Amino acid sequence: MNWARLAGAGLFAVGFIGYVVGVYVEYPGRAFSITATIVGIALVAIAGRSDSGESV
């Protein structure tokens, strides 16, 4: 797993948990959870594959 995919998965998880908590509890900066979720999804989507084998 490469660093971009790992960072994206981490950002998505933290953002999603922050969003769910933000639905029930108001806290400063909760809007950033949506940004973290979107950036996490984007990083996972654009990250290259980690295997070195080429398929034809």
N, C-alpha and C positions, 0 to 999 in steps of 0.2 A: 504494500500500500504506500503510495507516495505522499509527500507532505501536504500537497494541496487537497487531496481527497480526505486525508485525516483531519486537516484543519477545517474543511467544509463540513464534515460529519460532526465535529465538535461544536462548531458554531451553530449548526442546525439544532443540535440537541439542547444546547444552552438557550438558544433563542426560543425554541418551542416550549421548554419548561418555563422560561421567563414569561412567555405569553400566557400560558395556562394560569400561572400564579397571578399575573396581572389582571386577569379577568375577575378574580375574587378579591384581590387586595390592591389598593392603590399604593404605588411606590414611585419615587422619583426616577425618571429615566426609563420607564417601562415601554415607551415607544421604541426604544432601541432594540427590544426583543424581536420586533418585526424585521428590522434591518438585519439583525444577526441571522434570522431564519432565511431571509432572501439571499444574503451573501453566502451562507452555508450551502444552500441549494445550488447556487451558481458555481461555487468552487467544486462541488461534487460533479456537476454536469460537465465542466470544462477540463477537469483533471484527466490527464492521460492514463492509460492503463499501465500498471506496474510490471507486468510480465514482459520479458525481453523477446519472447518468441514472436515471429511475424506470421500472420495468417494470410493465405493467398486467396 
